Amino acid sequence: MKTIGLIGGMSRESSAEYYRLINLGMKACLGGHRNARSIMATVCFEEIKELQHAQQ
């Protein structure tokens, strides 16, 4: 099985939803207790918000 890379959402709720949906798809396709082999990176929305506020 290959490892997939995910860029998570800008909140923990959206990142969790991405992870949940991907793994529900794996279970639907392959059955059992299968999960996707994955690596997730998330961003800190506060940093993005500060840069936007500073117009950078």
KASULWO-V758442 format. One record per residue. N is the residue number from 1. SS is DSSP state (a for helix, b for strand, c for the rest). BURIAL is b if it has 16 or more other C-alpha atoms within 10 Angstrom, else e. D_LAST is the distance of its C-alpha to the last C-alpha in whole Angstrom. Layout:
N,SS,BURIAL,D_LAST  N,SS,BURIAL,D_LAST
//
This chain:
1,c,e,40  2,c,e,37  3,c,e,34  4,b,e,31  5,b,e,27  6,b,e,25  7,b,e,22  8,c,b,22  9,c,b,21  10,c,e,18  11,c,e,21  12,a,e,24  13,a,e,26  14,a,e,25  15,a,b,25  16,a,e,29  17,a,e,29  18,a,b,28  19,a,b,30  20,a,e,33  21,a,e,33  22,a,e,33  23,a,b,36  24,a,b,38  25,a,e,38  26,a,b,39  27,a,e,42  28,a,e,43  29,a,e,43  30,a,e,45  31,c,e,47  32,c,e,47  33,c,e,45  34,c,e,42  35,c,b,39  36,c,b,36  37,c,e,36  38,b,e,32  39,b,e,29  40,b,e,26  41,b,e,22  42,c,e,20  43,c,e,17  44,c,e,16  45,a,e,14  46,a,e,14  47,a,e,11  48,a,e,9  49,a,e,10  50,a,e,9  51,a,e,5  52,a,e,6  53,a,e,8  54,c,e,6  55,c,e,4  56,c,e,0
//
